[in-house]
Amino acid sequence: MSEAQGGGARGRDARGRDARGFPAFPARRGGRARGRSFWAARWTEAMEDVWPEEGPLKKGRSFARTGRIGPITVSPGRVAAEVHGGEETHRTRLTLTVLDDDEWDLLWEKTADRPAETKALLAGDLPEDLLEAVEDARVRVLPGYGDLDADCDCDAPDHPCPHATALAYQLSWLLDSDPWLLLLIRGRAAGEAVEELKSALLLRALAGDEEEDEPGETGTETEPATTPPAPDPGTYAAQRAAYARPATPLPALPPGIECLA
């Protein structure tokens, strides 16, 4: 795996955020302009849905093979490169919306519902079925309408211009080797994403422990409160008979006590 197709250099972009740089791709003669992997194909399909005009896309595929696109920088919300068009050099960039913290939290919560996808992510892979968790969370990882935009100082009449679409196709080449770049564009580097998923799993485990400790949730039935037995009816009859007997006269007081009475 070449560096141009693989890891890339890590750093910080001009706004102090995580950024990764990749050397320029050499010229290619013929062949596919679209990436071959699952995530590269999904990126390309989504991009072509957002920009359906075939003219700019066709020009972009051709330009992507020329080797005129300089090193590519991928950072949260942006993919940028310098493009050499004849005697001029143009600054070209793609921009996408960065997910906010609440959206990331919801994505990891939905991912934690899927053991297979969770295991793959923790092992360093980006599983294909993660798209189902993305759909459940209703967040965007792949580009959508009003979400993907292009900017280039070439002043071409087409929008997006061939330089921008060429850059989008070359990004699919990078995704062939590192699909985690999709998450980086949305605001999370691979390591940070994994740590947030681990935190979501830990919070879920702690919440489960608390539920098990709550009263009445352990499955043990509580003994009903006991009531005193009813008294024997014969007891009341004996008491009534005792009070019904005539009172016995008291004995006479001893001499000398009468004056005190």
C-alpha positions in Angstrom: 0.0 0.0 0.0 1.5 3.3 -1.0 1.3 6.4 1.2 -0.8 8.1 -1.5 -3.3 5.4 -1.1 -2.9 4.7 2.6 -2.3 6.3 5.9 -1.4 9.9 5.1 0.2 12.4 7.4 -1.6 13.6 10.5 -1.7 17.2 11.7 -4.0 20.2 12.4 -5.7 22.3 9.8 -5.7 26.1 9.8 -8.6 26.2 12.3 -6.8 23.9 14.7 -8.8 20.8 14.0 -7.6 17.3 13.1 -6.4 17.0 9.5 -4.7 14.3 7.4 -2.6 15.0 4.4 -2.2 12.6 1.4 0.4 12.9 -1.4 -0.9 13.5 -5.0 -2.0 10.6 -7.0 0.0 10.0 -10.2 -1.6 10.1 -13.6 -3.6 7.1 -14.6 -4.3 5.9 -18.1 -7.8 4.7 -18.4 -9.3 2.5 -15.7 -12.0 3.3 -13.2 -12.4 6.8 -11.9 -14.6 5.6 -9.1 -13.3 3.8 -6.0 -13.9 0.1 -5.7 -14.6 -0.5 -2.0 -18.0 -0.5 -0.4 -17.6 2.9 1.3 -15.9 4.4 -1.8 -18.9 3.3 -3.9 -21.4 4.6 -1.5 -19.6 8.0 -1.4 -19.5 8.2 -5.2 -23.2 7.2 -5.6 -24.2 9.9 -3.0 -22.0 12.5 -4.6 -23.4 11.8 -8.1 -26.9 12.0 -6.7 -26.2 15.4 -5.3 -24.5 16.6 -8.5 -26.5 14.7 -11.2 -25.3 16.8 -14.2 -23.3 14.3 -16.3 -21.2 16.9 -18.1 -19.3 18.1 -15.0 -19.0 14.6 -13.7 -17.6 13.3 -16.9 -15.0 16.1 -17.1 -14.2 15.4 -13.4 -13.5 11.7 -14.0 -11.2 12.6 -16.9 -9.4 15.3 -14.9 -9.0 13.0 -11.9 -6.7 10.7 -14.0 -4.4 13.5 -15.2 -2.2 13.7 -12.1 -2.8 17.5 -11.9 -4.4 17.4 -8.4 -1.8 18.2 -5.7 -1.7 16.7 -2.2 -5.1 16.3 -0.6 -6.0 17.5 2.9 -8.9 15.9 4.7 -10.2 17.6 7.8 -13.6 18.0 9.6 -16.0 19.6 7.1 -13.5 19.9 4.3 -11.5 18.2 1.6 -9.0 20.5 -0.1 -6.3 20.4 -2.7 -4.4 22.7 -5.2 -5.2 21.8 -8.8 -2.9 22.6 -11.6 -4.8 23.7 -14.7 -2.3 24.6 -17.4 -0.3 27.6 -16.3 -2.5 28.4 -13.3 -3.0 26.8 -10.0 -6.4 26.8 -8.4 -7.5 26.2 -4.8 -10.3 23.7 -4.8 -12.3 22.3 -1.8 -15.3 20.3 -1.0 -17.3 21.2 2.1 -19.7 19.1 4.2 -21.6 19.7 7.4 -19.9 18.6 10.6 -22.2 16.6 13.0 -22.7 18.2 16.4 -22.1 16.4 19.7 -25.7 15.3 20.1 -25.8 13.7 16.7 -22.6 11.8 17.5 -24.0 10.6 20.8 -27.2 9.4 19.1 -25.2 7.6 16.5 -23.1 5.7 19.1 -26.2 4.9 21.1 -27.8 3.3 18.0 -24.5 1.6 17.2 -24.4 0.1 20.7 -27.7 -1.7 19.9 -25.8 -3.7 17.2 -23.2 -6.1 18.7 -21.6 -7.1 15.4 -21.1 -3.5 14.3 -19.8 -2.5 17.7 -17.3 -5.4 17.7 -16.0 -4.4 14.3 -15.6 -0.8 15.1 -13.7 -1.6 18.3 -11.4 -3.8 16.2 -10.6 -0.9 13.9 -13.0 -1.7 11.0 -15.8 0.3 9.6 -18.5 -2.3 8.9 -20.9 -1.9 6.0 -23.9 -2.3 8.3 -23.0 0.8 10.2 -25.2 2.5 7.6 -28.2 1.0 9.4 -27.2 2.6 12.6 -26.7 5.9 10.7 -30.2 5.6 9.4 -31.7 4.8 12.8 -29.9 7.9 14.2 -31.1 10.0 11.3 -27.7 11.6 10.8 -25.6 12.1 7.7 -22.3 10.3 7.0 -22.6 10.2 3.2 -23.3 13.5 1.4 -26.8 14.7 0.8 -28.7 17.5 -0.8 -27.8 20.9 0.7 -25.0 19.2 2.6 -22.2 18.9 0.0 -20.8 22.0 -1.7 -17.8 22.9 -3.8 -15.6 25.9 -4.0 -12.9 26.7 -6.6 -11.3 29.9 -7.8 -11.1 28.7 -11.4 -14.3 30.6 -12.4 -15.5 27.8 -14.6 -19.1 28.2 -15.7 -20.1 24.7 -14.4 -20.9 24.2 -10.7 -19.4 22.1 -9.5 -16.4 22.6 -11.7 -14.4 19.7 -13.1 -11.7 20.4 -10.5 -14.1 19.9 -7.7 -15.7 16.7 -9.1 -12.2 15.4 -9.9 -11.3 15.9 -6.2 -14.5 14.1 -5.1 -13.6 11.1 -7.3 -10.0 11.1 -5.9 -11.5 11.1 -2.4 -13.2 7.8 -3.3 -9.7 6.4 -4.1 -8.6 7.3 -0.6 -11.7 5.7 0.9 -10.6 2.4 -0.8 -7.8 2.2 1.8 -9.2 4.3 4.7 -13.0 4.5 5.0 -12.6 6.2 8.4 -12.0 9.4 6.5 -15.8 9.6 6.1 -16.1 10.1 9.9 -13.2 12.5 9.9 -15.0 14.7 7.4 -18.0 14.7 9.7 -16.0 15.7 12.7 -14.5 12.6 14.4 -11.0 11.1 13.9 -11.0 7.3 14.1 -9.5 7.2 17.6 -11.9 9.7 19.0 -14.9 7.9 17.4 -13.8 4.6 19.1 -13.4 6.2 22.5 -16.9 7.8 22.2 -18.4 4.4 21.4 -16.6 2.9 24.4 -18.1 5.6 26.6 -21.6 4.9 25.2 -21.1 1.2 26.0 -19.9 2.0 29.6 -22.9 4.3 30.3 -25.2 1.6 29.0 -23.6 -1.0 31.3 -23.8 1.3 34.3 -27.5 2.0 33.6 -28.2 -1.7 33.5 -26.5 -2.2 36.8 -28.6 0.5 38.4 -31.8 -1.0 37.1 -30.9 -4.4 38.6 -30.4 -2.8 42.0 -33.8 -1.1 42.1 -36.4 -2.5 44.6 -38.9 -4.8 43.1 -36.7 -5.5 40.0 -34.8 -8.5 41.3 -37.6 -11.0 40.7 -38.0 -11.9 44.4 -41.6 -11.6 45.6 -42.2 -9.6 48.7 -43.9 -11.5 51.6 -47.4 -9.9 52.2 -47.9 -8.2 55.5 -49.4 -10.6 58.1 -52.6 -9.7 60.0 -53.3 -10.8 63.6 -55.7 -13.7 63.8 -59.3 -13.0 64.7 -60.0 -13.6 68.5 -62.0 -16.6 69.5 -65.7 -15.7 69.9 -65.8 -17.7 73.2 -63.4 -15.2 74.7 -65.9 -12.4 74.4 -68.7 -14.6 75.9 -66.6 -15.3 79.0 -65.9 -11.6 79.5 -69.6 -10.7 79.3 -70.5 -13.4 81.8 -67.9 -12.2 84.3 -69.4 -8.6 84.2 -72.9 -9.9 84.5 -72.3 -11.6 87.9 -73.6 -9.5 91.0 -70.9 -7.6 92.8 -69.6 -9.2 96.1 -70.1 -7.0 99.2 -66.9 -5.6 100.6 -65.9 -6.6 104.2 -66.4 -4.2 107.1 -63.6 -1.7 107.8 -61.5 -2.4 110.9 -62.1 -0.2 114.0 -60.4 3.2 113.8 -60.4 3.3 110.0 -64.0 4.7 109.8 -63.0 8.1 110.9 -60.5 8.3 108.0 -63.1 7.3 105.4 
